[in-house]
Amino acid sequence: AAARCRALTPSDLLARLDDRFRLLRGGRSGVERHQTLRTALSWSYGLLTEEERQLFDRLSVFAGGFDLVDAEEVCGFGEIDDADVIDVLASLVDKSMVVADRGGRGVRYRLLETMRQYGEERLADRAETAELNDRHLDHFLAVAEQISAQDLGPDQLEALARFGLQFDNFRAAFSWASTGSDPTPAAELVVALFAPAIDVLGFEVAEWTDTIREALPDDHPLAPTLLETAFWKIAAGDQDAAMAMARAMLDDDSTRIDQQARAWGLMATAYLNSARGPEGLAALHKGLALLTGPADPA
């Protein structure tokens, strides 16, 4: 890339890096495998065993990084048993095809982006792209649900740390889920991520929620739950939008009692944030009455 700076500006290079296999070509002289990035990678790839190549291709489904459990759950099937993943992964690290980052939270692995894109191409050649993305989505939906449950307990800091470490994978999982005809998996993911995301004001998850809520039919079982994302509107300072969403939830005959109580809680928070104390307290009392019986206004 540095050699191209004589002919291209840094902005031009950045714009073309998505097609890096065409951009990053060497001259016509020298060893053939050094002439283009693709041939250099193909040479290294060709030195791997078939088992190593298959796992390398499957690992390209991860975004940002992954740990051993992630690799076993997503990639350990078929010709590669989950118990064998550790040995094959260790061999890929030894051969510099996978990077091992050793930190305070254990070892996490990653593929350099160029390597990951090459693995994606090989995965497509194997006709395994859809299967691996489905497995990746299922796994990280389960991870999101674990983090959400952990976030509500004494290990909240650990939950938020895991949320940050895996966020690139959550983004990739949501992107894949959003391409399907059924919006349910994407909706389940944003619901599972709500608690940790709201704690760190992860507004990207708020954008996902808006996107998937529009795709859900009104009678979808997750639709009332997603309406509770009025919390995102509150966090963004849009109290009127939050109150409108809570009101829509209260006007829906299918909304459960516990969800109605939360909707009144949302209304109360939005009112109080708008310096409308009396309305806020009244909404709070209505919510409490649904859960515990009439509250004493005093």
C-alpha positions as CSV (number, residue, x, y, z in Angstrom):
1,A,0.0,0.0,0.0
2,A,2.9,2.4,0.8
3,A,4.2,1.9,-2.7
4,R,0.9,3.1,-4.1
5,C,1.2,6.4,-2.3
6,R,3.3,7.7,-5.2
7,A,0.3,7.4,-7.5
8,L,-2.7,7.6,-5.1
9,T,-3.6,9.8,-2.2
10,P,-4.3,8.2,1.2
11,S,-8.0,8.9,0.6
12,D,-7.9,7.1,-2.7
13,L,-6.2,4.1,-1.0
14,L,-8.8,4.0,1.7
15,A,-11.6,4.0,-0.8
16,R,-10.1,1.1,-2.6
17,L,-9.0,-1.1,0.4
18,D,-12.3,-3.1,0.3
19,D,-11.0,-4.5,-2.9
20,R,-7.5,-5.0,-1.5
21,F,-6.7,-8.1,-3.6
22,R,-6.8,-5.9,-6.7
23,L,-5.2,-2.9,-5.2
24,L,-2.2,-4.4,-3.4
25,R,-0.3,-5.9,-6.3
26,G,3.5,-5.9,-6.6
27,G,5.6,-5.4,-9.8
28,R,6.1,-7.9,-12.5
29,S,9.5,-9.0,-11.3
30,G,10.4,-11.2,-8.4
31,V,9.1,-14.5,-7.0
32,E,5.6,-15.1,-8.3
33,R,4.0,-15.5,-4.8
34,H,5.3,-12.0,-4.0
35,Q,3.6,-10.3,-7.0
36,T,0.1,-10.0,-5.6
37,L,-1.5,-10.2,-2.2
38,R,-3.8,-13.0,-3.3
39,T,-1.0,-15.2,-4.6
40,A,1.0,-14.7,-1.4
41,L,-2.0,-15.8,0.7
42,S,-2.7,-18.7,-1.6
43,W,0.8,-19.9,-1.2
44,S,0.5,-19.9,2.6
45,Y,-2.9,-21.4,2.5
46,G,-1.7,-24.2,0.2
47,L,0.9,-25.2,2.9
48,L,-1.9,-26.0,5.4
49,T,-3.5,-29.4,5.9
50,E,-7.1,-29.9,4.7
51,E,-8.3,-29.8,8.3
52,E,-6.4,-26.6,8.9
53,R,-7.8,-25.0,5.7
54,Q,-11.4,-25.9,6.6
55,L,-11.1,-24.5,10.1
56,F,-9.4,-21.4,8.8
57,D,-12.2,-20.8,6.3
58,R,-14.9,-21.3,9.0
59,L,-13.1,-18.9,11.4
60,S,-13.7,-16.1,8.8
61,V,-17.3,-15.9,10.0
62,F,-16.1,-14.2,13.2
63,A,-15.8,-10.4,13.3
64,G,-13.3,-8.6,15.6
65,G,-12.3,-11.7,17.5
66,F,-13.4,-14.9,19.3
67,D,-12.4,-17.2,22.1
68,L,-12.0,-21.0,22.1
69,V,-15.6,-21.6,23.2
70,D,-16.9,-19.5,20.3
71,A,-14.7,-21.4,17.9
72,E,-15.8,-24.8,19.2
73,E,-19.5,-24.0,19.2
74,V,-19.6,-22.4,15.8
75,C,-16.9,-24.3,13.8
76,G,-16.8,-27.7,15.5
77,F,-19.1,-29.9,13.4
78,G,-18.9,-32.2,10.4
79,E,-15.4,-33.1,9.5
80,I,-14.0,-31.1,12.4
81,D,-15.2,-32.3,15.8
82,D,-15.5,-29.6,18.5
83,A,-13.0,-31.5,20.6
84,D,-10.4,-31.2,17.8
85,V,-10.8,-27.4,17.3
86,I,-8.2,-26.5,20.0
87,D,-5.5,-28.6,18.3
88,V,-6.2,-27.3,14.8
89,L,-6.5,-23.7,16.0
90,A,-3.2,-24.0,17.9
91,S,-1.6,-25.2,14.6
92,L,-3.0,-22.2,12.7
93,V,-1.6,-19.9,15.4
94,D,1.8,-21.6,15.1
95,K,1.7,-21.0,11.3
96,S,0.8,-17.3,11.7
97,M,-2.6,-17.7,10.0
98,V,-4.4,-16.8,13.2
99,V,-3.4,-14.2,15.8
100,A,-3.6,-15.1,19.5
101,D,-4.1,-12.1,21.8
102,R,-3.3,-12.9,25.4
103,G,-4.9,-10.5,27.9
104,G,-6.4,-10.4,31.4
105,R,-9.6,-12.1,30.2
106,G,-7.9,-15.1,28.6
107,V,-6.8,-15.7,25.0
108,R,-8.8,-14.3,22.2
109,Y,-8.1,-15.1,18.6
110,R,-8.6,-13.1,15.4
111,L,-7.8,-13.2,11.7
112,L,-6.2,-10.2,10.1
113,E,-8.8,-8.5,8.0
114,T,-7.1,-9.4,4.7
115,M,-6.8,-13.0,5.9
116,R,-10.5,-13.0,7.0
117,Q,-11.6,-11.8,3.6
118,Y,-9.6,-14.5,1.9
119,G,-11.2,-17.1,4.2
120,E,-14.6,-15.8,3.4
121,E,-14.0,-16.5,-0.3
122,R,-12.8,-20.0,0.4
123,L,-15.8,-20.6,2.6
124,A,-18.1,-19.6,-0.3
125,D,-16.2,-22.0,-2.5
126,R,-17.1,-24.7,0.0
127,A,-20.8,-23.6,-0.1
128,E,-20.7,-23.3,3.8
129,T,-21.4,-19.5,4.1
130,A,-25.0,-19.7,5.0
131,E,-24.5,-22.6,7.5
132,L,-21.7,-20.9,9.3
133,N,-23.5,-17.6,9.5
134,D,-26.6,-19.4,10.9
135,R,-24.4,-21.2,13.5
136,H,-22.7,-17.9,14.3
137,L,-26.1,-16.2,14.8
138,D,-27.5,-19.0,17.0
139,H,-24.3,-18.9,19.1
140,F,-24.2,-15.2,19.7
141,L,-27.9,-15.0,20.4
142,A,-27.2,-17.4,23.2
143,V,-24.2,-15.3,24.3
144,A,-26.3,-12.2,24.3
145,E,-28.9,-13.9,26.5
146,Q,-26.2,-15.0,28.9
147,I,-24.8,-11.5,29.1
148,S,-28.3,-10.0,29.6
149,A,-29.0,-12.3,32.6
150,Q,-25.5,-11.6,34.0
151,D,-26.1,-7.8,33.6
152,L,-29.0,-8.0,36.0
153,G,-27.0,-9.6,38.8
154,P,-23.8,-9.0,40.9
155,D,-21.5,-9.7,37.9
156,Q,-22.7,-6.7,35.9
157,L,-19.2,-5.4,35.3
158,E,-18.1,-8.7,33.8
159,A,-21.2,-8.7,31.6
160,L,-20.5,-5.3,30.2
161,A,-16.9,-6.3,29.6
162,R,-18.1,-9.3,27.6
163,F,-20.6,-7.1,25.7
164,G,-17.7,-4.9,24.6
165,L,-15.5,-7.8,23.6
166,Q,-18.1,-9.5,21.5
167,F,-19.8,-6.4,20.0
168,D,-18.3,-6.9,16.6
169,N,-19.8,-10.4,16.5
170,F,-23.2,-9.1,17.7
171,R,-23.1,-6.6,14.8
172,A,-22.2,-9.3,12.3
173,A,-25.0,-11.6,13.7
174,F,-27.6,-8.8,13.5
175,S,-26.5,-8.0,9.9
176,W,-26.9,-11.6,8.9
177,A,-30.2,-12.0,10.7
178,S,-31.6,-8.9,9.0
179,T,-31.1,-10.4,5.6
180,G,-33.5,-13.2,6.2
181,S,-37.2,-13.4,5.5
182,D,-38.0,-14.0,9.2
183,P,-37.3,-10.9,11.5
184,T,-37.7,-13.0,14.6
185,P,-33.9,-13.9,15.2
186,A,-32.9,-10.2,14.7
187,A,-35.7,-9.2,17.1
188,E,-34.6,-11.7,19.7
189,L,-31.0,-10.5,19.4
190,V,-31.9,-6.8,20.0
191,V,-34.2,-7.7,22.9
192,A,-31.4,-9.8,24.5
193,L,-28.9,-7.0,24.1
194,F,-31.2,-4.3,25.5
195,A,-30.0,-4.4,29.1
196,P,-26.2,-4.2,28.6
197,A,-26.6,-1.8,25.6
198,I,-28.7,0.7,27.6
199,D,-26.2,0.6,30.5
200,V,-23.4,1.8,28.2
201,L,-25.6,4.0,26.0
202,G,-24.9,1.7,23.0
203,F,-27.0,3.7,20.5
204,E,-26.1,1.5,17.6
205,V,-28.3,-1.2,19.2
206,A,-31.0,1.4,19.4
207,E,-30.7,1.9,15.6
208,W,-31.0,-1.9,15.1
209,T,-34.1,-1.9,17.3
210,D,-35.8,0.8,15.2
211,T,-34.9,-1.1,12.1
212,I,-36.3,-4.4,13.3
213,R,-39.4,-3.0,14.9
214,E,-40.5,-1.6,11.6
215,A,-40.1,-5.1,10.1
216,L,-42.2,-6.8,12.7
217,P,-45.9,-7.2,12.2
218,D,-48.1,-5.6,14.9
219,D,-49.2,-9.1,16.1
220,H,-45.7,-10.5,16.5
221,P,-45.1,-11.7,20.0
222,L,-42.0,-9.6,20.4
223,A,-43.6,-6.4,19.2
224,P,-44.8,-5.2,22.7
225,T,-41.3,-6.0,24.1
226,L,-39.6,-3.9,21.4
227,L,-42.0,-1.0,22.2
228,E,-40.2,-0.9,25.6
229,T,-37.2,0.5,23.7
230,A,-38.8,3.8,24.4
231,F,-35.9,3.8,26.9
232,W,-33.7,4.5,24.0
233,K,-35.7,7.6,23.2
234,I,-35.4,8.7,26.8
235,A,-31.7,8.1,26.8
236,A,-31.4,10.2,23.6
237,G,-33.5,13.0,25.1
238,D,-36.6,12.5,23.0
239,Q,-39.2,12.3,25.8
240,D,-42.2,13.0,23.5
241,A,-41.3,10.0,21.3
242,A,-40.8,7.8,24.4
243,M,-44.3,8.8,25.8
244,A,-45.9,8.1,22.4
245,M,-44.3,4.6,22.3
246,A,-45.4,3.9,25.9
247,R,-48.9,5.1,25.1
248,A,-49.1,2.8,22.0
249,M,-48.2,-0.1,24.3
250,L,-50.9,0.8,26.8
251,D,-53.5,1.1,24.0
252,D,-52.7,-2.3,22.7
253,D,-55.2,-4.9,24.1
254,S,-52.6,-7.7,23.8
255,T,-50.1,-6.0,26.2
256,R,-49.6,-8.1,29.3
257,I,-50.1,-6.6,32.8
258,D,-46.3,-6.7,33.5
259,Q,-45.7,-4.9,30.2
260,Q,-48.4,-2.3,31.0
261,A,-46.7,-1.7,34.3
262,R,-43.3,-1.1,32.6
263,A,-45.1,1.2,30.1
264,W,-46.3,3.3,32.9
265,G,-42.8,3.3,34.3
266,L,-41.6,4.6,31.0
267,M,-44.2,7.3,31.0
268,A,-43.2,8.3,34.5
269,T,-39.5,8.6,33.5
270,A,-40.3,10.6,30.4
271,Y,-42.6,13.0,32.4
272,L,-40.0,13.5,35.1
273,N,-37.3,14.1,32.6
274,S,-39.6,16.8,31.0
275,A,-39.9,18.5,34.4
276,R,-43.6,17.4,34.6
277,G,-43.4,16.0,38.2
278,P,-47.1,15.6,39.0
279,E,-47.8,13.6,35.7
280,G,-44.7,11.5,36.4
281,L,-45.8,10.6,39.9
282,A,-49.3,9.8,38.7
283,A,-47.9,7.5,36.0
284,L,-45.6,5.8,38.5
285,H,-48.5,5.1,40.9
286,K,-50.6,3.6,38.0
287,G,-47.7,1.2,37.2
288,L,-47.3,0.2,40.8
289,A,-51.0,-0.4,41.2
290,L,-50.9,-2.9,38.3
291,L,-48.2,-4.9,40.1
292,T,-49.0,-4.5,43.8
293,G,-52.5,-3.1,44.0
294,P,-53.4,0.6,44.5
295,A,-50.5,2.7,45.8
296,D,-50.9,5.3,48.4
297,P,-50.5,8.7,46.6
298,A,-48.9,10.1,49.8
